[in-house]
């Protein structure tokens, strides 16, 4: 199933799209569909609030995006998660420990997704993205 959407773009942008489409042996429609598919957050089983948050990051300033690339999962949280994972390897976790581990994993996943989205947007805007070894560590 597909839907038609009419949008108004500048003639300059249209000619740019047309040139890329011709060089790649695609139609402008195929190029736009592929571009939107790549650049929009994936449709997933993520909570709607997280999906919305990630999608809205496109409107943040570069400075706000660089701030979002900083680790938000603290060393203490990382240490506690590692401790709970080790305990889980040795024995069954208590209900409280399991809940804490689940909550920490959720926080970690969200922090990682936010950072990745911020880096992806910055890269699309032409910024140089640091290598993994150059990334800051959490405090």
Buried (B, 14 or more C-beta within 10 A) or exposed (E): EEEEEEEEEEEEEEEEBEEEBEEEEBEBEEBBEEEEEEEEBEEEEBEEEBBEBBEEBBEBEEEEBBEBBEBBBEEEBBEBBEEBEEBEEEEEBEEEBBEBBEEBEEBBEBBEBBBEBBBBBBEEEEEEEEEEEEEEEEE
